[in-house]
Amino acid sequence: MGRGSLRIYLGAAPGVGKTYAMLAEGGRRRDRGTDVVVGLVETHGRPRTAALLDGLETVPRRTLRHRGTEFTELDVAAVVARAPEVALVDELAHTNVPGSGNEKRWQDIEEILAAGIDVVSTVNVQHLDSLNDVVEQITGVPQRETVPDEVVRRADQIELIDMAPEALRRRMAHGNVYAPDKVDAALGNYFRVGNLTALRELALLWLADKVDDQLDRYRADHDIRGTWEARERVVVALTGGPEGDTLIRRAARIADRTKGTDLLAVHVTRSDGLTGAAPAHLTRQRALVEHLGGSYHQVVGGNVPDALLDFAAGVNATQLVLGASRRGRVAQLFSRGVGVTTTAQSGSIDVHLVTHEETNQGRRWRALRAAWGVPAKRRDAGFATAVLGLPLLTFVLNEARGQITLASDILFFQAAVIGVALIGGLYPALFAAITGSFLLNYYFTPPIHTFTVHAPEAFFQLVVFVVVGITVSTIVDVTARRGREAARARADAEILSTLAGDILRGDAPPGARRPLTGIIERLRETYALDAVTLLERDRRVPAAPGSLRDPGAWTIVATAGSRPCTSPDAGETDILVDEGALALVLRGRPLPAADRRVLEAFAAQAAVALRHQRLAETAGRVRPLAAADRMRTALLNAVGHDLRTPLASAKAAVESLHSPDIAWSDEDRDELIATAAESLERLDRLVANLLDMSRLQAGALGISARRIAAEDVVPRALGDAADAEIRIPDGLPEMIADPMLLERVLANLIANAARFNPPGEPVLVTASAHGDRLELRVIDRGPGIPPADRDRVFEPFQRLGDRDNHTGVGLGLALARGLTEAMGGTLTPEETPGGGLTMIVSMPLRPPGPEGPAVPGEEER
């Protein structure tokens, strides 16, 4: 049996009618003769939704007990055993009750699909994992239940259930979504027009991406290579030159003309691994593209126009932005260039050729020398070989006249030209080819010792010699140059690969504690330099040529080696990055120009590492403020009710006693006074907990540690609690603690344990010594806490699984752990054998070391 298909109704917001649409679809399929059952549907008391259940078979739910309460969940086994054609299962993101077969309902649905049953389900956009934090930021309401996006994307069909915000609010006002007593609060909070509009846009954009994926798959399955202008996509081609910034901004302006347009930047790397792109330019341009909301891509291709058009067709691009050719007018006569060729082959893709400062500038003479030239020593050696070797060869061949033919003479001269090309490059080889042709003509071509050629065959042999010599010299020179470039590129790639690997793994040379320092130190070691320094220019200093060389205008950010450089002039090599704001200065020895590309890559990586380092430092400074802000927000949300409730109870009791219109009996008066006293005591405990928590966080809590026995502090912590049992053996050593704070800790733990303990079951308190620690255990037989939540219970304002979720602000356990750690102890939870939770308070038996605070009374012992 094959896998079933999944259809999902995606709701833009709660109440738009996704469950109604699912049931209506089930009814339509039933009317067409399809075997449809309801696996689980939540109507939320909406009569029109519940009416659609009439006539649909419903599979009974599975009943589970959790913490003394009964819950019903989807019975997967029953649905699979029933084996319908279609099952309706509501709320894809639902979290199942502990004890179910799966943690999430979408996992239940996966089992039903695997059994070959089609499933129709529902989910709201706020439950998508990738949008969860965005929805919380917009609405202020966290979503506890989420479903991975990939689960929804794998659905065979997704249908958006949408509704205008005003229409949804009218529907709520008519009582079609929530009960009347909840409508006003909902309309004023979650269901504001702005919130609903944002949720609607999120749903539309998410679904648009899903539709894009489907369209790409369809085009690939049907081998459709033409552009379908279903969505505007602008691709900008980057060469790695300085004109890239201009092209990116122009492409971004084109993309901004239509809302929702994608911006993609692509750089084509030659398939031979040789490239003229500057890493610093590409790094800066990638950051610019991402800053403008686009994405950066890199592809490999031997033919740049073909690679560009293949990429554009692959992403279904509608527009392509290219820079006008930098080649000179003469060079354009022999080759049309990338821009013109791409335009001619673009088909339905619109091509924009953008002019820039480098247009028609031609190749610089320095670049031409780098492309075709060889070192001066080798060039001179090539000319010397030609000048000395060709006459010597002529003498040898002249002595062997009559023994070899003219064709053999030409072959020997051809070999000499190739040798000169290997030694000195193209220009000495051209000199050797032309000189060799004259020597062959004068000494070996009849009539001898003249430059006249009588035989047509000999003339053609000389012409072929010159042509072949020039051709072979050119090929040999290009091959040798490519080999040198490839070797150089390989060495550069190995260096950059090592650098990237170190950064990704977090490795660094000894002494380098941060990635930035590691990059600087790695560069110094790679090129055996005395010092490498990253300088940052003072933004207040104008960027005049003279001021940039002033040491007072620069600040040392990171350095490696001896004697750091204080300005770009202090080293043999300097590289400016980040628009001149940073300078990488190298001291020790001059480096060849061929190394500059790798140095620029190091400089670009150093700039990125500096940016990340500063972002991390800023995040570190902001993190305590964010934590304090979250604490303050949680405090306001949590204590708003808990401060008001006991205060209102006490106020009501006092006002009732003060009322002159009612004659209270003694019994009623005593009851009102007791209510007021109990409420004020509860309020006093709450305020005391809040004050202690604030002192803990501020580090201002006074600790008076001394030796104390467990049998002295535990009974006081019990107070009037009758449902507790103490089992402390005799002869236990005394621990080091503050008696009042330890009593507070134990009182909070015992009260928390009693809240969850089964009725009639006492809380057990035991003590035992282990090494240099004394452990106090508070044991209950309640439902316990899952291992994944055992750290969360110590966070302030957490009340996980509290049966009475309206009392207390969830500070008890947080305060208990804070007080314990302030006294030098630890508080850890563990599972009680047989079920329940055990809280272990571990306190030291010996005072702190010499550097720690003294313990009163220790001298007498």
C-alpha positions in Angstrom: 0.0 0.0 0.0 1.4 3.4 -1.0 1.7 6.4 1.2 -1.4 8.6 1.6 -1.6 12.2 0.5 -1.7 15.1 2.9 -3.9 18.2 2.4 -3.5 21.1 4.8 -5.7 24.1 5.3 -3.4 27.0 6.4 -5.1 29.6 8.5 -3.9 33.2 8.4 -5.2 33.7 11.9 -7.4 31.9 14.5 -11.0 32.0 13.6 -10.7 32.4 9.8 -12.6 29.0 9.3 -9.9 26.4 8.5 -11.7 23.7 10.6 -15.0 24.6 8.9 -13.3 24.3 5.5 -11.8 20.9 6.4 -15.2 19.6 7.5 -16.9 21.0 4.4 -14.3 19.2 2.3 -14.9 16.0 4.2 -18.7 16.3 3.5 -18.1 16.9 -0.2 -15.9 13.8 -0.5 -18.5 11.7 1.5 -21.2 12.9 -0.9 -19.0 11.7 -3.8 -18.8 8.2 -2.3 -15.4 8.5 -0.5 -15.0 6.7 2.8 -14.3 9.6 5.2 -13.9 9.5 9.0 -13.3 12.1 11.6 -10.1 11.2 13.5 -10.2 14.3 15.7 -11.9 17.7 15.3 -12.0 20.6 17.8 -15.2 22.7 17.2 -14.5 25.1 20.2 -18.2 25.3 20.8 -19.0 26.9 17.4 -22.4 25.7 16.3 -22.0 26.1 12.6 -18.7 24.1 12.7 -20.3 21.4 14.9 -23.3 21.1 12.5 -20.9 19.9 9.7 -20.1 16.8 11.8 -23.6 15.5 11.2 -23.4 12.5 8.9 -19.6 12.0 9.3 -18.4 8.9 11.1 -16.2 9.8 14.1 -13.5 7.5 15.4 -13.6 7.4 19.3 -10.8 9.3 20.9 -8.2 7.7 23.2 -8.6 8.7 26.9 -5.4 9.4 28.9 -4.8 10.4 32.6 -2.2 12.9 33.4 -1.6 14.4 36.9 -5.0 13.3 38.1 -6.9 14.7 35.1 -8.4 12.9 32.1 -7.6 14.0 28.5 -8.6 12.8 25.1 -6.3 12.4 22.2 -6.3 11.1 18.6 -6.4 7.3 18.6 -4.0 6.5 15.8 -4.3 2.7 16.1 -8.1 3.0 15.8 -7.9 5.1 12.7 -5.4 2.8 11.1 -7.5 -0.3 12.0 -10.6 1.4 10.6 -8.6 2.0 7.3 -10.8 4.7 5.7 -9.9 6.4 2.5 -9.7 9.9 4.1 -9.2 10.9 7.7 -9.9 14.4 9.1 -7.4 15.4 11.8 -7.5 18.9 13.2 -4.7 21.0 14.7 -1.5 19.7 13.1 0.8 21.5 15.6 -0.9 20.1 18.7 1.3 18.7 21.5 0.0 15.4 22.8 -0.5 14.5 26.5 2.4 12.7 28.0 1.8 9.0 27.6 0.7 9.2 24.0 2.6 7.3 21.4 4.0 10.4 19.8 4.9 13.8 21.3 3.2 15.8 18.4 0.1 15.3 16.4 1.9 15.7 13.1 3.8 12.6 14.1 0.5 10.8 14.5 -0.5 12.0 11.1 2.7 10.6 9.6 1.8 7.1 10.9 -1.7 7.4 9.3 -0.1 8.5 6.0 2.3 5.7 6.1 -0.7 3.3 6.4 -1.9 4.6 3.0 -4.7 6.8 4.3 -5.2 10.3 3.0 -5.3 13.0 5.7 -6.9 16.4 5.7 -5.5 18.7 8.5 -5.3 22.3 9.6 -2.7 24.6 11.0 -2.4 28.4 11.7 0.5 30.4 10.4 1.6 31.4 13.9 2.4 27.7 14.6 5.0 27.4 11.8 8.4 27.0 13.4 10.2 29.5 11.3 7.6 32.3 12.0 7.1 31.6 15.7 9.4 34.3 17.0 8.2 36.8 14.4 4.6 36.3 15.4 5.5 36.7 19.1 7.3 39.9 18.3 4.2 41.2 16.4 1.5 40.1 18.7 3.3 39.8 22.0 1.8 36.3 22.6 4.3 33.4 22.6 3.2 30.2 20.8 4.1 27.1 22.7 3.0 24.6 20.0 4.9 24.6 16.8 5.3 22.4 13.8 8.5 22.2 11.6 8.1 24.0 8.3 9.3 21.0 6.4 6.4 18.9 7.6 4.0 21.5 6.1 6.0 22.0 2.9 5.9 18.2 2.3 2.1 18.3 2.0 0.7 17.4 -1.3 -1.8 20.3 -1.2 -1.9 23.5 0.9 -4.8 25.8 0.7 -4.8 29.2 2.4 -7.9 30.1 4.4 -7.8 33.9 4.5 -10.1 36.6 5.6 -9.8 40.4 5.7 -9.0 41.7 9.2 -12.2 43.8 9.4 -14.3 40.8 8.3 -12.7 38.6 11.0 -13.3 41.2 13.7 -16.9 41.5 12.6 -17.2 37.7 12.8 -15.8 37.7 16.3 -18.1 40.6 17.4 -21.1 38.4 16.3 -20.0 35.7 18.6 -19.0 33.2 15.8 -15.4 32.6 17.2 -15.2 33.2 20.9 -17.7 33.3 23.8 -19.2 36.8 24.3 -17.3 37.4 27.6 -14.0 36.9 25.8 -14.7 39.0 22.6 -13.7 42.4 24.0 -10.4 41.3 25.4 -9.5 39.4 22.2 -10.4 42.4 19.9 -8.3 44.7 22.0 -5.2 42.4 22.1 -4.4 39.7 19.7 -7.1 40.5 17.1 -6.1 44.1 16.5 -6.2 45.1 12.8 -2.4 45.6 12.7 -1.8 42.1 14.1 -4.2 40.5 11.7 -2.8 42.3 8.7 0.8 41.3 9.6 -0.3 37.6 10.1 -2.1 37.7 6.8 1.0 39.0 5.0 3.2 36.4 6.7 0.8 33.6 5.5 0.8 34.9 2.0 4.6 35.3 1.8 5.2 31.8 3.3 2.7 30.3 0.8 4.3 32.2 -2.1 7.6 30.5 -1.3 5.9 27.1 -1.2 4.3 27.9 -4.6 7.7 28.9 -5.9 9.1 25.5 -4.9 6.2 23.7 -6.7 6.8 25.8 -9.8 10.5 25.1 -9.8 9.8 21.3 -9.4 7.3 21.5 -12.3 9.7 23.3 -14.6 12.4 20.8 -13.7 10.2 17.8 -14.2 9.0 19.1 -17.6 12.5 20.4 -18.7 11.2 23.9 -19.1 14.1 26.3 -19.5 12.4 29.4 -20.6 11.6 32.2 -18.2 8.1 32.4 -16.7 7.6 35.9 -15.4 5.4 34.7 -12.5 7.6 36.7 -10.1 10.2 39.4 -10.7 13.8 38.3 -10.0 16.7 40.6 -10.7 20.2 39.0 -11.1 23.3 41.2 -11.0 26.6 39.8 -12.4 29.7 40.7 -10.4 33.2 40.4 -11.8 35.0 41.2 -8.5 36.0 44.6 -9.8 35.4 48.0 -8.1 32.4 48.6 -10.4 30.4 46.0 -8.5 29.0 48.4 -5.9 27.5 50.6 -8.7 25.9 47.5 -10.3 24.4 46.2 -7.0 22.8 49.6 -6.1 21.4 49.9 -9.6 20.0 46.4 -9.5 18.5 47.1 -6.0 16.7 50.2 -7.4 15.3 48.1 -10.2 14.1 45.5 -7.7 12.5 48.1 -5.5 10.2 49.2 -8.3 8.1 46.1 -7.8 7.2 44.9 -4.3 8.3 41.3 -3.6 11.0 41.3 -6.2 14.0 39.1 -5.4 17.6 40.4 -5.8 20.3 37.9 -6.5 24.0 38.6 -7.1 26.2 36.0 -8.9 30.0 35.8 -9.5 31.2 33.4 -12.1 34.5 31.7 -11.2 36.5 30.2 -14.1 36.5 26.5 -14.2 40.4 26.4 -14.3 40.5 28.0 -10.9 42.2 31.1 -12.2 40.5 34.4 -11.6 41.2 38.1 -11.6 38.5 38.8 -9.0 39.7 40.8 -5.9 38.6 39.0 -2.7 38.3 42.2 -0.8 35.9 43.6 -3.4 33.8 40.4 -3.5 33.6 40.3 0.3 32.4 43.9 0.5 30.0 43.5 -2.3 28.5 40.4 -0.7 27.9 42.3 2.5 26.3 45.1 0.4 24.0 42.7 -1.4 22.9 41.0 1.9 22.4 44.5 3.5 20.0 45.4 0.6 18.0 42.2 1.2 19.5 40.1 -1.6 21.4 36.9 -1.7 24.9 36.1 -3.0 25.8 33.2 -5.2 29.0 31.8 -6.8 29.0 29.5 -9.8 31.8 27.9 -11.8 31.9 28.1 -15.6 34.4 28.1 -18.4 32.2 30.4 -20.5 31.0 33.4 -18.6 27.9 34.3 -20.7 26.7 30.7 -20.7 27.2 30.4 -17.0 25.3 33.6 -16.3 22.4 32.7 -18.5 22.3 29.1 -17.1 22.1 30.6 -13.6 19.5 33.2 -14.5 17.4 30.5 -16.2 17.8 28.2 -13.2 16.4 30.8 -10.8 13.7 31.9 -13.3 15.2 35.4 -13.4 13.4 38.1 -15.4 16.1 40.7 -15.5 19.9 40.6 -15.7 22.1 43.5 -14.7 25.6 43.6 -16.3 28.4 46.2 -16.3 29.4 47.7 -19.6 32.7 46.3 -20.9 35.9 47.6 -19.4 37.8 46.5 -22.6 39.1 49.2 -24.9 37.5 50.0 -28.2 40.2 48.2 -30.2 39.8 45.1 -28.2 36.0 45.2 -28.7 36.6 45.1 -32.5 38.0 41.5 -32.2 35.6 40.2 -29.4 32.1 41.4 -28.6 32.7 40.9 -24.9 30.5 39.3 -22.1 27.8 42.0 -22.1 27.1 42.0 -25.8 27.3 38.2 -26.0 25.0 37.7 -23.0 22.5 40.2 -24.4 22.4 38.4 -27.8 21.7 35.0 -26.1 19.4 36.2 -23.3 16.1 35.3 -25.0 13.2 36.4 -22.8 15.4 37.8 -20.0 15.8 41.6 -20.0 19.4 42.6 -19.9 20.5 46.0 -18.4 24.1 47.2 -19.4 25.1 49.7 -16.8 27.9 52.2 -17.4 30.5 52.8 -14.7 33.8 54.5 -14.1 35.8 51.6 -15.5 33.9 51.5 -18.9 36.1 51.5 -22.0 39.2 52.0 -19.9 41.0 49.0 -21.4 43.5 46.8 -19.7 46.2 48.7 -17.8 49.7 48.2 -18.9 50.6 46.7 -15.6 47.9 44.1 -15.9 49.1 43.4 -19.5 52.6 42.8 -18.2 51.3 40.6 -15.4 49.3 38.6 -18.0 52.1 38.1 -20.6 55.4 39.0 -19.1 57.9 36.9 -17.2 60.5 37.9 -14.7 63.3 40.1 -16.2 66.0 37.5 -15.4 64.3 34.8 -17.3 63.5 37.1 -20.2 67.1 38.1 -20.4 68.2 34.5 -20.2 65.9 33.7 -23.1 67.3 36.4 -25.3 70.9 35.3 -24.3 70.0 31.7 -25.3 68.7 32.9 -28.6 71.7 35.2 -29.3 74.3 32.5 -28.4 72.4 29.3 -29.2 71.2 30.1 -32.7 74.7 30.9 -34.1 76.1 27.8 -32.4 73.3 25.7 -33.9 74.0 27.2 -37.4 77.7 26.3 -37.1 77.0 22.7 -36.1 74.4 22.2 -38.9 76.7 23.9 -41.4 79.5 21.4 -40.6 77.0 18.6 -41.2 75.9 19.9 -44.6 75.2 17.1 -47.0 74.4 14.6 -44.3 71.0 16.1 -43.4 68.3 17.7 -45.4 66.7 21.2 -45.2 63.7 19.7 -43.5 65.9 18.4 -40.7 67.6 21.8 -40.4 64.2 23.4 -40.0 63.2 20.9 -37.3 66.4 21.6 -35.3 65.8 25.3 -35.5 62.1 24.7 -34.4 63.4 22.8 -31.4 65.7 25.7 -30.5 62.7 28.2 -30.7 60.6 26.0 -28.4 63.6 25.9 -25.9 63.9 29.6 -25.9 60.2 29.9 -25.3 60.4 27.7 -22.3 63.3 29.7 -20.9 62.3 33.3 -21.6 58.7 33.4 -22.6 57.0 34.7 -25.7 59.1 37.7 -26.8 62.5 35.9 -26.8 60.8 33.1 -28.7 59.5 35.5 -31.3 63.0 36.9 -31.7 64.4 33.4 -32.0 61.8 32.4 -34.7 62.4 35.5 -36.9 66.2 35.3 -36.5 66.1 31.5 -37.2 64.2 32.1 -40.4 66.9 34.5 -41.6 69.7 32.0 -40.7 67.9 29.2 -42.4 67.4 31.3 -45.5 71.1 32.6 -45.6 73.0 29.4 -44.8 70.8 26.4 -45.8 68.3 27.5 -48.5 69.6 27.5 -52.1 71.1 29.8 -53.3 73.4 29.7 -50.2 74.7 32.9 -48.6 71.9 35.0 -50.1 68.5 36.0 -48.8 66.9 34.9 -52.1 64.8 31.8 -52.3 64.5 30.2 -55.8 62.5 27.1 -55.0 58.9 27.7 -54.1 59.0 24.6 -51.8 61.8 26.1 -49.8 60.0 29.4 -49.5 56.9 27.7 -48.1 59.1 25.7 -45.7 60.5 28.9 -44.3 57.0 30.5 -44.0 55.7 27.4 -42.2 58.7 27.5 -39.9 58.0 31.1 -38.9 54.2 30.4 -38.4 54.8 27.2 -36.5 57.5 28.8 -34.4 55.3 31.8 -33.5 52.3 29.5 -32.8 54.3 27.0 -30.7 56.0 29.8 -28.8 52.7 31.3 -28.0 51.2 28.0 -26.9 54.3 27.1 -24.8 54.3 30.6 -23.2 50.5 30.5 -22.4 50.9 26.9 -21.0 53.8 27.9 -18.9 52.1 31.0 -17.7 48.9 29.0 -16.9 51.0 26.5 -15.1 52.6 29.2 -12.9 49.2 30.8 -12.3 47.7 27.4 -11.4 50.5 26.6 -9.0 50.1 30.1 -7.5 46.4 29.7 -7.3 46.8 26.3 -5.6 49.1 27.7 -3.0 46.8 30.6 -2.4 43.8 28.3 -2.2 45.6 26.1 0.4 46.4 29.2 2.5 42.9 30.4 2.3 41.5 26.9 3.0 43.6 26.6 6.1 42.5 30.1 7.2 38.8 29.2 6.6 39.2 25.9 8.4 40.8 27.5 11.4 38.0 30.0 11.6 35.2 27.4 11.3 36.8 25.0 13.8 37.8 27.8 16.2 41.5 26.9 15.9 44.1 29.5 16.4 47.9 29.6 16.9 49.1 29.6 20.5 48.3 32.8 22.2 45.4 33.7 19.9 42.3 33.8 22.0 39.9 35.3 19.5 39.3 34.6 15.8 40.5 38.1 14.8 43.8 37.5 16.7 44.0 34.1 15.1 43.7 35.5 11.6 46.4 38.1 12.3 48.8 35.5 13.8 48.1 33.0 11.0 49.1 35.6 8.4 52.3 36.4 10.3 53.3 32.8 10.5 52.3 32.0 6.8 54.6 34.7 5.4 57.2 34.7 8.2 56.8 38.4 9.0 58.0 40.3 12.0 54.6 41.9 12.8 51.1 42.2 11.4 48.8 44.9 12.7 45.2 45.7 12.0 44.6 49.5 12.4 41.4 51.4 12.5 41.1 55.0 11.4 39.6 57.6 13.7 36.4 58.6 12.0 36.8 62.2 13.2 40.0 62.6 11.2 39.2 63.7 7.6 40.3 61.2 5.0 43.0 63.4 3.5 46.1 61.6 2.0 48.4 63.1 4.5 46.2 62.5 7.5 45.9 58.8 6.7 49.6 58.3 7.2 49.6 60.1 10.6 50.0 57.7 13.5 47.6 59.8 15.5 44.8 59.0 13.1 45.0 55.3 13.7 44.2 52.9 16.6 45.7 49.4 17.0 42.8 46.9 16.9 44.8 43.7 16.9 48.5 42.8 16.4 50.8 39.8 16.2 54.6 39.8 16.5 57.0 42.4 17.9 56.8 46.1 17.5 53.3 46.7 16.2 52.8 49.2 13.4 51.2 52.5 14.4 50.3 53.7 10.9 50.2 52.3 7.3 53.6 53.9 6.7 55.2 51.9 9.4 55.3 48.6 7.4 56.5 47.4 4.1 53.0 46.5 2.9 49.6 47.9 3.8 46.1 47.0 2.5 43.1 49.3 3.1 39.7 47.6 3.6 36.2 48.7 4.6 36.5 51.9 2.5 39.7 52.9 4.2 38.4 52.6 7.7 40.7 49.6 8.4 44.3 49.0 7.3 46.2 45.7 7.5 49.9 46.6 7.9 52.8 44.1 7.4 56.3 44.5 8.6 59.3 42.2 8.0 60.0 42.0 4.3 58.4 43.3 1.1 55.9 40.8 -0.4 55.5 40.4 -4.2 52.5 41.8 -5.9 51.3 38.3 -6.7 50.6 37.8 -3.0 48.4 40.8 -2.7 45.2 38.9 -3.7 45.7 36.5 -0.7 46.6 39.4 1.5 43.3 41.2 0.5 41.5 38.0 1.4 43.1 38.0 4.9 42.3 41.6 5.3 38.6 41.1 4.3 38.4 38.1 6.8 40.0 40.3 9.5 37.4 43.0 8.9 34.5 40.4 9.1 36.0 38.9 12.3 36.3 42.4 13.8 32.7 43.1 13.0 31.6 39.8 14.5 33.7 40.4 17.6 32.2 43.8 18.2 28.7 42.4 17.6 29.4 39.7 20.2 30.7 42.3 22.6 27.6 44.5 22.1 25.4 41.4 22.5 27.2 40.6 25.7 26.6 44.1 27.0 23.0 44.0 25.9 22.3 40.5 27.3 22.1 41.5 31.0 19.9 44.5 30.0 17.6 42.2 28.0 17.5 39.7 30.8 16.6 42.5 33.2 13.9 43.7 30.8 12.5 40.2 30.5 12.5 39.9 34.3 10.8 43.2 34.7 8.2 42.4 32.1 7.6 39.0 33.6 7.3 40.5 37.0 4.7 43.0 35.9 2.7 40.3 34.1 3.0 37.8 37.0 2.5 39.9 40.1 -0.2 42.1 38.6 -2.8 39.4 39.7 -0.9 38.0 42.7 -0.4 41.3 44.4 -3.8 42.5 43.7 -5.7 39.3 44.9 -4.5 39.2 48.6 -4.7 43.0 48.8 -8.3 43.0 47.5 -9.2 40.2 49.9 -7.8 42.1 52.9 -9.3 45.3 51.8 -12.8 43.7 51.3 -12.6 42.1 54.8 -11.5 45.4 56.5 -14.2 47.4 54.6 -16.8 44.9 55.6 -15.8 45.2 59.3 -15.9 49.0 59.0 -19.3 49.1 57.4 -21.9 50.6 59.9 -24.9 49.1 58.0 -24.2 45.5 59.0 -24.2 44.1 62.5 -21.6 41.3 62.4 -21.7 38.4 64.8 -18.6 37.5 66.8 -18.0 34.4 64.6 -18.4 36.4 61.3 -16.1 39.2 62.7 -13.4 36.6 63.6 -13.7 35.0 60.2 -13.2 38.4 58.4 -10.3 39.2 60.6 -8.7 35.8 59.9 -9.2 36.4 56.1 -7.6 39.8 56.3 -4.7 38.4 58.4 -4.2 35.5 56.0 -4.2 37.7 52.9 -1.8 40.2 54.5 0.5 37.3 55.5 0.4 36.0 51.9 1.1 39.5 50.6 4.0 39.8 53.1 5.5 36.5 51.9 5.2 37.6 48.3 6.9 40.9 48.9 9.6 39.2 50.9 10.3 36.8 48.0 10.4 39.6 45.5 12.8 41.7 47.7 15.1 38.7 48.2 15.1 37.9 44.5 16.0 41.5 43.7 18.8 41.4 46.3 20.1 38.2 44.8 20.2 39.6 41.3 21.9 42.8 42.6 24.4 40.8 44.7 23.3 42.7 47.8 22.0 39.9 49.9 23.8 39.7 53.3 25.1 36.2 54.2 25.8 35.3 57.8 27.3 31.8 57.5 28.1 29.6 60.6 28.0 26.0 61.7 24.6 24.6 62.2 23.1 21.2 62.7 20.4 19.8 60.4 18.2 18.8 63.3 18.1 22.5 64.4 17.0 24.1 61.2 14.7 21.5 59.6 12.0 21.6 62.3 11.8 25.3 62.2 11.4 25.2 58.4 8.4 22.9 58.8 6.5 25.4 60.9 2.9 24.4 61.3 3.0 21.9 58.3 1.4 18.7 59.6 1.8 16.8 56.3 5.7 16.4 56.6 7.9 13.7 58.1 11.5 14.2 59.3 14.1 11.4 59.2 17.5 12.8 60.3 19.9 10.2 61.8 22.0 11.0 64.8 25.6 12.0 64.7 25.6 14.0 61.4 28.3 16.7 61.2 27.4 20.3 61.2 27.2 22.2 57.9 28.2 25.7 57.0 25.1 27.9 56.2 23.1 30.9 57.1 20.3 29.5 59.4 17.7 32.0 58.4 18.3 31.6 54.7 18.5 27.8 54.9 15.2 27.8 56.7 13.7 29.9 53.9 15.0 27.5 51.3 13.6 24.4 53.1 10.3 26.1 53.7 9.9 26.9 50.0 10.9 23.4 49.0 8.5 21.7 51.5 5.6 24.0 50.5 6.2 23.2 46.8 6.4 19.4 47.5 3.2 19.5 49.6 1.4 21.2 46.7 2.0 18.3 44.4 2.0 15.4 46.9 -1.0 13.1 46.8 -3.6 13.8 49.5 -2.7 12.1 52.8 0.9 11.4 51.7 3.5 13.3 53.9 6.5 15.1 52.5 9.6 13.4 53.6 12.7 15.3 54.7 16.0 13.4 55.2 19.7 14.2 55.7 22.9 12.4 55.1 26.7 13.2 54.8 28.7 12.5 51.7 32.4 13.4 51.7 32.7 17.1 52.5 29.0 17.8 51.9 25.8 17.4 53.9 22.7 16.7 51.7 19.2 17.6 52.8 16.5 15.8 50.7 12.9 17.0 50.3 11.0 14.1 48.8 7.4 14.0 47.4 5.4 11.3 45.6 3.7 13.6 43.1 3.8 13.4 39.3 7.4 14.5 39.1 9.0 16.7 36.4 10.2 15.5 33.0 14.1 15.7 32.7 13.8 18.3 29.9 11.9 20.7 32.3 14.1 20.3 35.4 16.1 23.4 34.7 13.1 25.5 33.7 11.4 25.1 37.1 14.2 27.2 38.7 13.5 30.1 36.3 11.5 33.0 37.9 7.8 33.1 37.2 7.6 29.5 36.1 4.7 27.3 37.3 5.0 24.1 35.3 2.0 21.9 35.8 0.8 23.7 38.8 -2.7 22.5 39.7 -3.4 25.9 41.2 -2.1 28.2 38.5 -3.5 31.3 40.1 -1.6 31.4 43.4 2.0 32.5 43.7 4.2 34.0 41.0 6.6 31.1 40.6 9.4 32.5 42.6 9.7 29.8 45.3 12.1 27.4 43.5 14.0 30.2 41.8 14.6 31.9 45.2 15.5 28.6 46.8 18.2 27.9 44.3 19.5 31.5 44.4 19.7 31.5 48.2 21.4 28.0 48.3 24.0 29.1 45.8 24.6 32.3 47.7 25.5 30.2 50.7 28.0 28.1 48.7 25.6 25.2 48.3 23.8 23.6 45.4 20.1 22.7 44.7 19.4 19.9 42.2 16.3 17.9 41.4 16.2 14.2 40.7 13.5 11.6 40.3 12.1 9.9 43.4 12.4 6.1 43.1 8.8 4.9 42.5 7.6 8.2 41.2 7.8 11.8 42.4 10.5 14.5 42.8 13.4 14.8 45.2 15.0 18.2 45.8 18.6 17.9 47.1 20.1 20.7 49.0 23.9 20.1 49.3 25.8 22.3 51.8 29.6 22.3 52.6 30.8 20.8 55.9 34.0 22.9 55.9 34.4 26.7 55.7 35.8 28.3 52.5 39.5 28.6 51.9 41.8 31.4 53.2 40.5 33.7 50.5 36.9 33.2 51.5 34.8 34.8 54.3 35.5 33.7 57.8 33.0 31.5 59.7 32.0 32.9 63.1 33.0 30.4 65.9 35.5 28.5 63.7 38.5 29.7 65.9 37.1 27.9 69.0 36.9 24.6 67.1 
